[in-house]
Amino acid sequence: MAQTFAKLENMLPERVSRPGDTRYAEAVAIWNGAIARRPAAVAHCNNAEDVQRAIVFAREQSIELSVRGG
């Protein structure tokens, strides 16, 4: 799986976090502590183009995708 996300990391340099990375825990935290979701990776998108790249990547790799805005 690491090789799969290497492509995404190249597409979004410095904006992909995975379990063990410093930003990962904060990115997956939600207000309801009874729910624990642990995605394989989190793309920290800065603009619409980043979102588009992440969606295209997920589609090409047949990876389930969830979008969280703030």
CHARMM-style PDB file with segment names, atoms N, HN, CA, C and O in Angstrom:
ATOM      1  N   MET     1       0.821  -1.197   0.000  1.00  0.00      PROA
ATOM      2  CA  MET     1       0.000   0.000   0.000  1.00  0.00      PROA
ATOM      3  C   MET     1       0.863   1.259   0.000  1.00  0.00      PROA
ATOM      4  O   MET     1       0.437   2.295  -0.509  1.00  0.00      PROA
ATOM      5  N   ALA     2       2.064   1.185   0.561  1.00  0.00      PROA
ATOM      6  HN  ALA     2       2.410   0.343   0.975  1.00  0.00      PROA
ATOM      7  CA  ALA     2       2.936   2.359   0.612  1.00  0.00      PROA
ATOM      8  C   ALA     2       3.277   2.858  -0.785  1.00  0.00      PROA
ATOM      9  O   ALA     2       3.321   4.066  -1.016  1.00  0.00      PROA
ATOM     10  N   GLN     3       3.519   1.938  -1.721  1.00  0.00      PROA
ATOM     11  HN  GLN     3       3.483   0.957  -1.532  1.00  0.00      PROA
ATOM     12  CA  GLN     3       3.826   2.346  -3.089  1.00  0.00      PROA
ATOM     13  C   GLN     3       2.644   3.043  -3.736  1.00  0.00      PROA
ATOM     14  O   GLN     3       2.816   3.977  -4.520  1.00  0.00      PROA
ATOM     15  N   THR     4       1.455   2.591  -3.410  1.00  0.00      PROA
ATOM     16  HN  THR     4       1.315   1.833  -2.773  1.00  0.00      PROA
ATOM     17  CA  THR     4       0.248   3.199  -3.957  1.00  0.00      PROA
ATOM     18  C   THR     4       0.181   4.666  -3.560  1.00  0.00      PROA
ATOM     19  O   THR     4      -0.105   5.520  -4.398  1.00  0.00      PROA
ATOM     20  N   PHE     5       0.439   4.965  -2.308  1.00  0.00      PROA
ATOM     21  HN  PHE     5       0.671   4.271  -1.627  1.00  0.00      PROA
ATOM     22  CA  PHE     5       0.327   6.337  -1.827  1.00  0.00      PROA
ATOM     23  C   PHE     5       1.539   7.183  -2.164  1.00  0.00      PROA
ATOM     24  O   PHE     5       1.486   8.405  -2.032  1.00  0.00      PROA
ATOM     25  N   ALA     6       2.628   6.569  -2.594  1.00  0.00      PROA
ATOM     26  HN  ALA     6       2.671   5.576  -2.700  1.00  0.00      PROA
ATOM     27  CA  ALA     6       3.794   7.340  -3.030  1.00  0.00      PROA
ATOM     28  C   ALA     6       3.419   8.229  -4.214  1.00  0.00      PROA
ATOM     29  O   ALA     6       3.898   9.359  -4.312  1.00  0.00      PROA
ATOM     30  N   LYS     7       2.568   7.733  -5.115  1.00  0.00      PROA
ATOM     31  HN  LYS     7       2.178   6.815  -5.035  1.00  0.00      PROA
ATOM     32  CA  LYS     7       2.118   8.531  -6.254  1.00  0.00      PROA
ATOM     33  C   LYS     7       1.325   9.745  -5.773  1.00  0.00      PROA
ATOM     34  O   LYS     7       1.522  10.852  -6.273  1.00  0.00      PROA
ATOM     35  N   LEU     8       0.431   9.541  -4.807  1.00  0.00      PROA
ATOM     36  HN  LEU     8       0.271   8.641  -4.401  1.00  0.00      PROA
ATOM     37  CA  LEU     8      -0.335  10.657  -4.262  1.00  0.00      PROA
ATOM     38  C   LEU     8       0.592  11.657  -3.580  1.00  0.00      PROA
ATOM     39  O   LEU     8       0.401  12.866  -3.709  1.00  0.00      PROA
ATOM     40  N   GLU     9       1.584  11.166  -2.863  1.00  0.00      PROA
ATOM     41  HN  GLU     9       1.739  10.184  -2.759  1.00  0.00      PROA
ATOM     42  CA  GLU     9       2.538  12.055  -2.196  1.00  0.00      PROA
ATOM     43  C   GLU     9       3.319  12.881  -3.208  1.00  0.00      PROA
ATOM     44  O   GLU     9       3.679  14.023  -2.922  1.00  0.00      PROA
ATOM     45  N   ASN    10       3.587  12.326  -4.384  1.00  0.00      PROA
ATOM     46  HN  ASN    10       3.295  11.399  -4.617  1.00  0.00      PROA
ATOM     47  CA  ASN    10       4.250  13.094  -5.442  1.00  0.00      PROA
ATOM     48  C   ASN    10       3.315  14.141  -6.026  1.00  0.00      PROA
ATOM     49  O   ASN    10       3.754  15.224  -6.413  1.00  0.00      PROA
ATOM     50  N   MET    11       2.033  13.823  -6.089  1.00  0.00      PROA
ATOM     51  HN  MET    11       1.676  12.943  -5.774  1.00  0.00      PROA
ATOM     52  CA  MET    11       1.051  14.749  -6.640  1.00  0.00      PROA
ATOM     53  C   MET    11       0.771  15.905  -5.680  1.00  0.00      PROA
ATOM     54  O   MET    11       0.519  17.030  -6.112  1.00  0.00      PROA
ATOM     55  N   LEU    12       0.817  15.620  -4.377  1.00  0.00      PROA
ATOM     56  HN  LEU    12       1.022  14.706  -4.027  1.00  0.00      PROA
ATOM     57  CA  LEU    12       0.532  16.621  -3.340  1.00  0.00      PROA
ATOM     58  C   LEU    12       1.696  16.658  -2.342  1.00  0.00      PROA
ATOM     59  O   LEU    12       1.537  16.223  -1.202  1.00  0.00      PROA
ATOM     60  N   PRO    13       2.860  17.169  -2.754  1.00  0.00      PROA
ATOM     61  CA  PRO    13       4.027  17.162  -1.862  1.00  0.00      PROA
ATOM     62  C   PRO    13       3.748  17.860  -0.528  1.00  0.00      PROA
ATOM     63  O   PRO    13       3.144  18.932  -0.483  1.00  0.00      PROA
ATOM     64  N   GLU    14       4.202  17.227   0.551  1.00  0.00      PROA
ATOM     65  HN  GLU    14       4.692  16.356   0.514  1.00  0.00      PROA
ATOM     66  CA  GLU    14       4.064  17.772   1.908  1.00  0.00      PROA
ATOM     67  C   GLU    14       2.618  17.866   2.378  1.00  0.00      PROA
ATOM     68  O   GLU    14       2.355  18.481   3.412  1.00  0.00      PROA
ATOM     69  N   ARG    15       1.666  17.271   1.644  1.00  0.00      PROA
ATOM     70  HN  ARG    15       1.879  16.772   0.804  1.00  0.00      PROA
ATOM     71  CA  ARG    15       0.265  17.404   2.038  1.00  0.00      PROA
ATOM     72  C   ARG    15      -0.449  16.072   2.161  1.00  0.00      PROA
ATOM     73  O   ARG    15      -1.679  16.028   2.120  1.00  0.00      PROA
ATOM     74  N   VAL    16       0.292  14.990   2.312  1.00  0.00      PROA
ATOM     75  HN  VAL    16       1.291  15.027   2.345  1.00  0.00      PROA
ATOM     76  CA  VAL    16      -0.312  13.678   2.535  1.00  0.00      PROA
ATOM     77  C   VAL    16       0.225  13.159   3.859  1.00  0.00      PROA
ATOM     78  O   VAL    16       1.435  13.143   4.082  1.00  0.00      PROA
ATOM     79  N   SER    17      -0.672  12.738   4.731  1.00  0.00      PROA
ATOM     80  HN  SER    17      -1.656  12.751   4.549  1.00  0.00      PROA
ATOM     81  CA  SER    17      -0.221  12.138   5.996  1.00  0.00      PROA
ATOM     82  C   SER    17      -0.805  10.741   6.110  1.00  0.00      PROA
ATOM     83  O   SER    17      -1.902  10.455   5.632  1.00  0.00      PROA
ATOM     84  N   ARG    18      -0.033   9.887   6.758  1.00  0.00      PROA
ATOM     85  HN  ARG    18       0.859  10.119   7.147  1.00  0.00      PROA
ATOM     86  CA  ARG    18      -0.431   8.490   6.962  1.00  0.00      PROA
ATOM     87  C   ARG    18      -0.196   8.131   8.415  1.00  0.00      PROA
ATOM     88  O   ARG    18       0.474   8.872   9.134  1.00  0.00      PROA
ATOM     89  N   PRO    19      -0.741   6.999   8.862  1.00  0.00      PROA
ATOM     90  CA  PRO    19      -0.558   6.621  10.266  1.00  0.00      PROA
ATOM     91  C   PRO    19       0.913   6.724  10.675  1.00  0.00      PROA
ATOM     92  O   PRO    19       1.804   6.227   9.987  1.00  0.00      PROA
ATOM     93  N   GLY    20       1.137   7.377  11.802  1.00  0.00      PROA
ATOM     94  HN  GLY    20       0.413   7.780  12.361  1.00  0.00      PROA
ATOM     95  CA  GLY    20       2.488   7.587  12.301  1.00  0.00      PROA
ATOM     96  C   GLY    20       3.018   8.979  12.011  1.00  0.00      PROA
ATOM     97  O   GLY    20       3.955   9.432  12.668  1.00  0.00      PROA
ATOM     98  N   ASP    21       2.430   9.669  11.031  1.00  0.00      PROA
ATOM     99  HN  ASP    21       1.669   9.301  10.497  1.00  0.00      PROA
ATOM    100  CA  ASP    21       2.838  11.037  10.726  1.00  0.00      PROA
ATOM    101  C   ASP    21       2.250  11.983  11.769  1.00  0.00      PROA
ATOM    102  O   ASP    21       1.212  11.689  12.363  1.00  0.00      PROA
ATOM    103  N   THR    22       2.906  13.105  11.990  1.00  0.00      PROA
ATOM    104  HN  THR    22       3.749  13.344  11.508  1.00  0.00      PROA
ATOM    105  CA  THR    22       2.477  14.026  13.042  1.00  0.00      PROA
ATOM    106  C   THR    22       1.090  14.619  12.811  1.00  0.00      PROA
ATOM    107  O   THR    22       0.350  14.811  13.776  1.00  0.00      PROA
ATOM    108  N   ARG    23       0.713  14.913  11.579  1.00  0.00      PROA
ATOM    109  HN  ARG    23       1.314  14.757  10.795  1.00  0.00      PROA
ATOM    110  CA  ARG    23      -0.595  15.534  11.316  1.00  0.00      PROA
ATOM    111  C   ARG    23      -1.731  14.532  11.210  1.00  0.00      PROA
ATOM    112  O   ARG    23      -2.897  14.927  11.203  1.00  0.00      PROA
ATOM    113  N   TYR    24      -1.420  13.249  11.126  1.00  0.00      PROA
ATOM    114  HN  TYR    24      -0.473  12.928  11.131  1.00  0.00      PROA
ATOM    115  CA  TYR    24      -2.437  12.234  10.886  1.00  0.00      PROA
ATOM    116  C   TYR    24      -3.479  12.187  12.005  1.00  0.00      PROA
ATOM    117  O   TYR    24      -4.676  12.233  11.723  1.00  0.00      PROA
ATOM    118  N   ALA    25      -3.054  12.099  13.255  1.00  0.00      PROA
ATOM    119  HN  ALA    25      -2.082  12.062  13.484  1.00  0.00      PROA
ATOM    120  CA  ALA    25      -3.989  11.966  14.377  1.00  0.00      PROA
ATOM    121  C   ALA    25      -4.960  13.133  14.436  1.00  0.00      PROA
ATOM    122  O   ALA    25      -6.153  12.937  14.670  1.00  0.00      PROA
ATOM    123  N   GLU    26      -4.466  14.329  14.228  1.00  0.00      PROA
ATOM    124  HN  GLU    26      -3.497  14.487  14.038  1.00  0.00      PROA
ATOM    125  CA  GLU    26      -5.332  15.501  14.244  1.00  0.00      PROA
ATOM    126  C   GLU    26      -6.300  15.487  13.061  1.00  0.00      PROA
ATOM    127  O   GLU    26      -7.456  15.890  13.189  1.00  0.00      PROA
ATOM    128  N   ALA    27      -5.822  15.026  11.929  1.00  0.00      PROA
ATOM    129  HN  ALA    27      -4.883  14.698  11.826  1.00  0.00      PROA
ATOM    130  CA  ALA    27      -6.654  15.013  10.727  1.00  0.00      PROA
ATOM    131  C   ALA    27      -7.809  14.023  10.822  1.00  0.00      PROA
ATOM    132  O   ALA    27      -8.876  14.273  10.262  1.00  0.00      PROA
ATOM    133  N   VAL    28      -7.620  12.909  11.517  1.00  0.00      PROA
ATOM    134  HN  VAL    28      -6.753  12.706  11.973  1.00  0.00      PROA
ATOM    135  CA  VAL    28      -8.675  11.899  11.587  1.00  0.00      PROA
ATOM    136  C   VAL    28      -9.537  12.034  12.832  1.00  0.00      PROA
ATOM    137  O   VAL    28     -10.524  11.312  12.975  1.00  0.00      PROA
ATOM    138  N   ALA    29      -9.189  12.936  13.730  1.00  0.00      PROA
ATOM    139  HN  ALA    29      -8.387  13.522  13.614  1.00  0.00      PROA
ATOM    140  CA  ALA    29      -9.976  13.127  14.958  1.00  0.00      PROA
ATOM    141  C   ALA    29     -11.330  13.745  14.623  1.00  0.00      PROA
ATOM    142  O   ALA    29     -11.422  14.652  13.796  1.00  0.00      PROA
ATOM    143  N   ILE    30     -12.361  13.252  15.263  1.00  0.00      PROA
ATOM    144  HN  ILE    30     -12.286  12.515  15.935  1.00  0.00      PROA
ATOM    145  CA  ILE    30     -13.698  13.822  15.113  1.00  0.00      PROA
ATOM    146  C   ILE    30     -14.268  14.062  16.502  1.00  0.00      PROA
ATOM    147  O   ILE    30     -13.753  13.539  17.490  1.00  0.00      PROA
ATOM    148  N   TRP    31     -15.312  14.838  16.574  1.00  0.00      PROA
ATOM    149  HN  TRP    31     -15.731  15.263  15.771  1.00  0.00      PROA
ATOM    150  CA  TRP    31     -15.862  15.215  17.869  1.00  0.00      PROA
ATOM    151  C   TRP    31     -16.484  14.036  18.602  1.00  0.00      PROA
ATOM    152  O   TRP    31     -16.511  14.031  19.832  1.00  0.00      PROA
ATOM    153  N   ASN    32     -16.983  13.037  17.881  1.00  0.00      PROA
ATOM    154  HN  ASN    32     -16.961  13.041  16.881  1.00  0.00      PROA
ATOM    155  CA  ASN    32     -17.638  11.893  18.510  1.00  0.00      PROA
ATOM    156  C   ASN    32     -16.602  10.798  18.780  1.00  0.00      PROA
ATOM    157  O   ASN    32     -16.222  10.067  17.865  1.00  0.00      PROA
ATOM    158  N   GLY    33     -16.153  10.685  20.005  1.00  0.00      PROA
ATOM    159  HN  GLY    33     -16.461  11.279  20.748  1.00  0.00      PROA
ATOM    160  CA  GLY    33     -15.124   9.724  20.375  1.00  0.00      PROA
ATOM    161  C   GLY    33     -15.551   8.271  20.260  1.00  0.00      PROA
ATOM    162  O   GLY    33     -14.705   7.380  20.333  1.00  0.00      PROA
ATOM    163  N   ALA    34     -16.835   8.008  20.085  1.00  0.00      PROA
ATOM    164  HN  ALA    34     -17.522   8.731  20.027  1.00  0.00      PROA
ATOM    165  CA  ALA    34     -17.305   6.635  19.948  1.00  0.00      PROA
ATOM    166  C   ALA    34     -17.037   6.078  18.554  1.00  0.00      PROA
ATOM    167  O   ALA    34     -17.162   4.875  18.324  1.00  0.00      PROA
ATOM    168  N   ILE    35     -16.671   6.951  17.633  1.00  0.00      PROA
ATOM    169  HN  ILE    35     -16.570   7.928  17.819  1.00  0.00      PROA
ATOM    170  CA  ILE    35     -16.405   6.527  16.264  1.00  0.00      PROA
ATOM    171  C   ILE    35     -14.912   6.661  15.998  1.00  0.00      PROA
ATOM    172  O   ILE    35     -14.339   7.736  16.176  1.00  0.00      PROA
ATOM    173  N   ALA    36     -14.295   5.587  15.580  1.00  0.00      PROA
ATOM    174  HN  ALA    36     -14.761   4.714  15.436  1.00  0.00      PROA
ATOM    175  CA  ALA    36     -12.860   5.611  15.296  1.00  0.00      PROA
ATOM    176  C   ALA    36     -12.632   5.205  13.843  1.00  0.00      PROA
ATOM    177  O   ALA    36     -12.740   4.027  13.501  1.00  0.00      PROA
ATOM    178  N   ARG    37     -12.328   6.146  13.018  1.00  0.00      PROA
ATOM    179  HN  ARG    37     -12.240   7.102  13.296  1.00  0.00      PROA
ATOM    180  CA  ARG    37     -12.013   5.871  11.613  1.00  0.00      PROA
ATOM    181  C   ARG    37     -10.520   6.055  11.433  1.00  0.00      PROA
ATOM    182  O   ARG    37      -9.954   7.043  11.901  1.00  0.00      PROA
ATOM    183  N   ARG    38      -9.892   5.137  10.775  1.00  0.00      PROA
ATOM    184  HN  ARG    38     -10.352   4.334  10.395  1.00  0.00      PROA
ATOM    185  CA  ARG    38      -8.456   5.204  10.548  1.00  0.00      PROA
ATOM    186  C   ARG    38      -8.176   4.986   9.058  1.00  0.00      PROA
ATOM    187  O   ARG    38      -7.878   3.867   8.640  1.00  0.00      PROA
ATOM    188  N   PRO    39      -8.271   6.046   8.264  1.00  0.00      PROA
ATOM    189  CA  PRO    39      -8.002   5.899   6.836  1.00  0.00      PROA
ATOM    190  C   PRO    39      -6.535   5.577   6.575  1.00  0.00      PROA
ATOM    191  O   PRO    39      -5.675   5.833   7.418  1.00  0.00      PROA
ATOM    192  N   ALA    40      -6.261   5.024   5.423  1.00  0.00      PROA
ATOM    193  HN  ALA    40      -6.960   4.816   4.739  1.00  0.00      PROA
ATOM    194  CA  ALA    40      -4.895   4.670   5.045  1.00  0.00      PROA
ATOM    195  C   ALA    40      -4.052   5.918   4.803  1.00  0.00      PROA
ATOM    196  O   ALA    40      -2.835   5.893   4.986  1.00  0.00      PROA
ATOM    197  N   ALA    41      -4.691   7.001   4.396  1.00  0.00      PROA
ATOM    198  HN  ALA    41      -5.679   7.021   4.247  1.00  0.00      PROA
ATOM    199  CA  ALA    41      -3.978   8.251   4.136  1.00  0.00      PROA
ATOM    200  C   ALA    41      -4.958   9.412   4.187  1.00  0.00      PROA
ATOM    201  O   ALA    41      -6.164   9.238   4.013  1.00  0.00      PROA
ATOM    202  N   VAL    42      -4.415  10.603   4.428  1.00  0.00      PROA
ATOM    203  HN  VAL    42      -3.436  10.745   4.569  1.00  0.00      PROA
ATOM    204  CA  VAL    42      -5.209  11.825   4.424  1.00  0.00      PROA
ATOM    205  C   VAL    42      -4.517  12.807   3.491  1.00  0.00      PROA
ATOM    206  O   VAL    42      -3.330  13.094   3.647  1.00  0.00      PROA
ATOM    207  N   ALA    43      -5.266  13.321   2.519  1.00  0.00      PROA
ATOM    208  HN  ALA    43      -6.230  13.088   2.392  1.00  0.00      PROA
ATOM    209  CA  ALA    43      -4.746  14.354   1.628  1.00  0.00      PROA
ATOM    210  C   ALA    43      -5.203  15.702   2.181  1.00  0.00      PROA
ATOM    211  O   ALA    43      -6.402  15.957   2.300  1.00  0.00      PROA
ATOM    212  N   HSD    44      -4.259  16.548   2.512  1.00  0.00      PROA
ATOM    213  HN  HSD    44      -3.285  16.341   2.416  1.00  0.00      PROA
ATOM    214  CA  HSD    44      -4.545  17.885   3.038  1.00  0.00      PROA
ATOM    215  C   HSD    44      -4.569  18.838   1.839  1.00  0.00      PROA
ATOM    216  O   HSD    44      -3.529  19.334   1.407  1.00  0.00      PROA
ATOM    217  N   CYS    45      -5.755  19.082   1.315  1.00  0.00      PROA
ATOM    218  HN  CYS    45      -6.600  18.679   1.666  1.00  0.00      PROA
ATOM    219  CA  CYS    45      -5.903  19.858   0.085  1.00  0.00      PROA
ATOM    220  C   CYS    45      -5.995  21.350   0.390  1.00  0.00      PROA
ATOM    221  O   CYS    45      -6.663  21.765   1.337  1.00  0.00      PROA
ATOM    222  N   ASN    46      -5.320  22.139  -0.421  1.00  0.00      PROA
ATOM    223  HN  ASN    46      -4.777  21.802  -1.190  1.00  0.00      PROA
ATOM    224  CA  ASN    46      -5.322  23.592  -0.248  1.00  0.00      PROA
ATOM    225  C   ASN    46      -6.278  24.306  -1.192  1.00  0.00      PROA
ATOM    226  O   ASN    46      -6.657  25.452  -0.950  1.00  0.00      PROA
ATOM    227  N   ASN    47      -6.667  23.628  -2.269  1.00  0.00      PROA
ATOM    228  HN  ASN    47      -6.359  22.697  -2.465  1.00  0.00      PROA
ATOM    229  CA  ASN    47      -7.509  24.287  -3.259  1.00  0.00      PROA
ATOM    230  C   ASN    47      -8.274  23.230  -4.063  1.00  0.00      PROA
ATOM    231  O   ASN    47      -8.114  22.028  -3.850  1.00  0.00      PROA
ATOM    232  N   ALA    48      -9.097  23.704  -4.977  1.00  0.00      PROA
ATOM    233  HN  ALA    48      -9.227  24.681  -5.150  1.00  0.00      PROA
ATOM    234  CA  ALA    48      -9.936  22.797  -5.770  1.00  0.00      PROA
ATOM    235  C   ALA    48      -9.100  21.847  -6.624  1.00  0.00      PROA
ATOM    236  O   ALA    48      -9.495  20.702  -6.844  1.00  0.00      PROA
ATOM    237  N   GLU    49      -7.961  22.309  -7.101  1.00  0.00      PROA
ATOM    238  HN  GLU    49      -7.640  23.239  -6.923  1.00  0.00      PROA
ATOM    239  CA  GLU    49      -7.099  21.454  -7.917  1.00  0.00      PROA
ATOM    240  C   GLU    49      -6.556  20.283  -7.101  1.00  0.00      PROA
ATOM    241  O   GLU    49      -6.458  19.164  -7.605  1.00  0.00      PROA
ATOM    242  N   ASP    50      -6.204  20.540  -5.844  1.00  0.00      PROA
ATOM    243  HN  ASP    50      -6.283  21.449  -5.434  1.00  0.00      PROA
ATOM    244  CA  ASP    50      -5.740  19.465  -4.966  1.00  0.00      PROA
ATOM    245  C   ASP    50      -6.841  18.428  -4.750  1.00  0.00      PROA
ATOM    246  O   ASP    50      -6.585  17.224  -4.777  1.00  0.00      PROA
ATOM    247  N   VAL    51      -8.056  18.903  -4.537  1.00  0.00      PROA
ATOM    248  HN  VAL    51      -8.263  19.881  -4.515  1.00  0.00      PROA
ATOM    249  CA  VAL    51      -9.188  18.002  -4.346  1.00  0.00      PROA
ATOM    250  C   VAL    51      -9.376  17.150  -5.595  1.00  0.00      PROA
ATOM    251  O   VAL    51      -9.577  15.939  -5.510  1.00  0.00      PROA
ATOM    252  N   GLN    52      -9.309  17.796  -6.751  1.00  0.00      PROA
ATOM    253  HN  GLN    52      -9.146  18.780  -6.821  1.00  0.00      PROA
ATOM    254  CA  GLN    52      -9.464  17.080  -8.010  1.00  0.00      PROA
ATOM    255  C   GLN    52      -8.387  16.011  -8.165  1.00  0.00      PROA
ATOM    256  O   GLN    52      -8.690  14.888  -8.569  1.00  0.00      PROA
ATOM    257  N   ARG    53      -7.139  16.338  -7.852  1.00  0.00      PROA
ATOM    258  HN  ARG    53      -6.892  17.250  -7.524  1.00  0.00      PROA
ATOM    259  CA  ARG    53      -6.051  15.359  -7.947  1.00  0.00      PROA
ATOM    260  C   ARG    53      -6.302  14.167  -7.028  1.00  0.00      PROA
ATOM    261  O   ARG    53      -6.088  13.019  -7.419  1.00  0.00      PROA
ATOM    262  N   ALA    54      -6.756  14.442  -5.809  1.00  0.00      PROA
ATOM    263  HN  ALA    54      -6.930  15.374  -5.491  1.00  0.00      PROA
ATOM    264  CA  ALA    54      -7.011  13.361  -4.849  1.00  0.00      PROA
ATOM    265  C   ALA    54      -8.149  12.461  -5.325  1.00  0.00      PROA
ATOM    266  O   ALA    54      -8.080  11.240  -5.179  1.00  0.00      PROA
ATOM    267  N   ILE    55      -9.187  13.056  -5.889  1.00  0.00      PROA
ATOM    268  HN  ILE    55      -9.243  14.047  -6.008  1.00  0.00      PROA
ATOM    269  CA  ILE    55     -10.319  12.265  -6.381  1.00  0.00      PROA
ATOM    270  C   ILE    55      -9.901  11.407  -7.570  1.00  0.00      PROA
ATOM    271  O   ILE    55     -10.248  10.228  -7.633  1.00  0.00      PROA
ATOM    272  N   VAL    56      -9.167  11.981  -8.502  1.00  0.00      PROA
ATOM    273  HN  VAL    56      -8.886  12.939  -8.450  1.00  0.00      PROA
ATOM    274  CA  VAL    56      -8.699  11.225  -9.663  1.00  0.00      PROA
ATOM    275  C   VAL    56      -7.801  10.078  -9.202  1.00  0.00      PROA
ATOM    276  O   VAL    56      -7.925   8.955  -9.692  1.00  0.00      PROA
ATOM    277  N   PHE    57      -6.904  10.356  -8.267  1.00  0.00      PROA
ATOM    278  HN  PHE    57      -6.803  11.268  -7.869  1.00  0.00      PROA
ATOM    279  CA  PHE    57      -6.023   9.316  -7.731  1.00  0.00      PROA
ATOM    280  C   PHE    57      -6.839   8.172  -7.135  1.00  0.00      PROA
ATOM    281  O   PHE    57      -6.597   7.006  -7.446  1.00  0.00      PROA
ATOM    282  N   ALA    58      -7.803   8.503  -6.280  1.00  0.00      PROA
ATOM    283  HN  ALA    58      -8.000   9.450  -6.026  1.00  0.00      PROA
ATOM    284  CA  ALA    58      -8.619   7.467  -5.631  1.00  0.00      PROA
ATOM    285  C   ALA    58      -9.377   6.643  -6.663  1.00  0.00      PROA
ATOM    286  O   ALA    58      -9.474   5.422  -6.541  1.00  0.00      PROA
ATOM    287  N   ARG    59      -9.906   7.305  -7.666  1.00  0.00      PROA
ATOM    288  HN  ARG    59      -9.827   8.297  -7.765  1.00  0.00      PROA
ATOM    289  CA  ARG    59     -10.641   6.590  -8.716  1.00  0.00      PROA
ATOM    290  C   ARG    59      -9.710   5.652  -9.481  1.00  0.00      PROA
ATOM    291  O   ARG    59     -10.056   4.493  -9.713  1.00  0.00      PROA
ATOM    292  N   GLU    60      -8.545   6.136  -9.872  1.00  0.00      PROA
ATOM    293  HN  GLU    60      -8.264   7.077  -9.684  1.00  0.00      PROA
ATOM    294  CA  GLU    60      -7.590   5.314 -10.627  1.00  0.00      PROA
ATOM    295  C   GLU    60      -7.107   4.102  -9.838  1.00  0.00      PROA
ATOM    296  O   GLU    60      -6.842   3.048 -10.415  1.00  0.00      PROA
ATOM    297  N   GLN    61      -6.992   4.254  -8.513  1.00  0.00      PROA
ATOM    298  HN  GLN    61      -7.208   5.110  -8.044  1.00  0.00      PROA
ATOM    299  CA  GLN    61      -6.486   3.192  -7.659  1.00  0.00      PROA
ATOM    300  C   GLN    61      -7.599   2.341  -7.046  1.00  0.00      PROA
ATOM    301  O   GLN    61      -7.321   1.407  -6.295  1.00  0.00      PROA
ATOM    302  N   SER    62      -8.859   2.658  -7.362  1.00  0.00      PROA
ATOM    303  HN  SER    62      -9.085   3.418  -7.972  1.00  0.00      PROA
ATOM    304  CA  SER    62     -10.023   1.966  -6.785  1.00  0.00      PROA
ATOM    305  C   SER    62      -9.990   1.997  -5.260  1.00  0.00      PROA
ATOM    306  O   SER    62     -10.201   0.983  -4.594  1.00  0.00      PROA
ATOM    307  N   ILE    63      -9.722   3.175  -4.731  1.00  0.00      PROA
ATOM    308  HN  ILE    63      -9.550   3.999  -5.272  1.00  0.00      PROA
ATOM    309  CA  ILE    63      -9.645   3.389  -3.289  1.00  0.00      PROA
ATOM    310  C   ILE    63     -10.899   4.149  -2.845  1.00  0.00      PROA
ATOM    311  O   ILE    63     -11.295   5.129  -3.475  1.00  0.00      PROA
ATOM    312  N   GLU    64     -11.518   3.685  -1.755  1.00  0.00      PROA
ATOM    313  HN  GLU    64     -11.197   2.889  -1.243  1.00  0.00      PROA
ATOM    314  CA  GLU    64     -12.661   4.399  -1.208  1.00  0.00      PROA
ATOM    315  C   GLU    64     -12.217   5.776  -0.758  1.00  0.00      PROA
ATOM    316  O   GLU    64     -11.113   5.948  -0.242  1.00  0.00      PROA
ATOM    317  N   LEU    65     -13.083   6.752  -0.957  1.00  0.00      PROA
ATOM    318  HN  LEU    65     -13.980   6.613  -1.377  1.00  0.00      PROA
ATOM    319  CA  LEU    65     -12.748   8.149  -0.682  1.00  0.00      PROA
ATOM    320  C   LEU    65     -13.834   8.785   0.161  1.00  0.00      PROA
ATOM    321  O   LEU    65     -15.024   8.549  -0.048  1.00  0.00      PROA
ATOM    322  N   SER    66     -13.414   9.581   1.103  1.00  0.00      PROA
ATOM    323  HN  SER    66     -12.448   9.773   1.273  1.00  0.00      PROA
ATOM    324  CA  SER    66     -14.337  10.372   1.901  1.00  0.00      PROA
ATOM    325  C   SER    66     -13.809  11.791   1.931  1.00  0.00      PROA
ATOM    326  O   SER    66     -12.602  12.002   2.051  1.00  0.00      PROA
ATOM    327  N   VAL    67     -14.693  12.763   1.825  1.00  0.00      PROA
ATOM    328  HN  VAL    67     -15.674  12.592   1.728  1.00  0.00      PROA
ATOM    329  CA  VAL    67     -14.288  14.167   1.822  1.00  0.00      PROA
ATOM    330  C   VAL    67     -14.740  14.805   3.111  1.00  0.00      PROA
ATOM    331  O   VAL    67     -15.879  14.629   3.544  1.00  0.00      PROA
ATOM    332  N   ARG    68     -13.835  15.549   3.722  1.00  0.00      PROA
ATOM    333  HN  ARG    68     -12.910  15.692   3.370  1.00  0.00      PROA
ATOM    334  CA  ARG    68     -14.155  16.265   4.957  1.00  0.00      PROA
ATOM    335  C   ARG    68     -13.718  17.705   4.778  1.00  0.00      PROA
ATOM    336  O   ARG    68     -12.540  17.978   4.546  1.00  0.00      PROA
ATOM    337  N   GLY    69     -14.645  18.607   4.883  1.00  0.00      PROA
ATOM    338  HN  GLY    69     -15.601  18.384   5.071  1.00  0.00      PROA
ATOM    339  CA  GLY    69     -14.330  20.024   4.733  1.00  0.00      PROA
ATOM    340  C   GLY    69     -14.360  20.725   6.081  1.00  0.00      PROA
ATOM    341  O   GLY    69     -14.855  20.192   7.074  1.00  0.00      PROA
ATOM    342  N   GLY    70     -13.834  21.894   6.085  1.00  0.00      PROA
ATOM    343  HN  GLY    70     -13.432  22.327   5.278  1.00  0.00      PROA
ATOM    344  CA  GLY    70     -13.815  22.619   7.345  1.00  0.00      PROA
ATOM    345  C   GLY    70     -13.949  24.099   7.147  1.00  0.00      PROA
ATOM    346  OT1 GLY    70     -13.950  24.854   8.119  1.00  0.00      PROA
TER     347      GLY     70
END
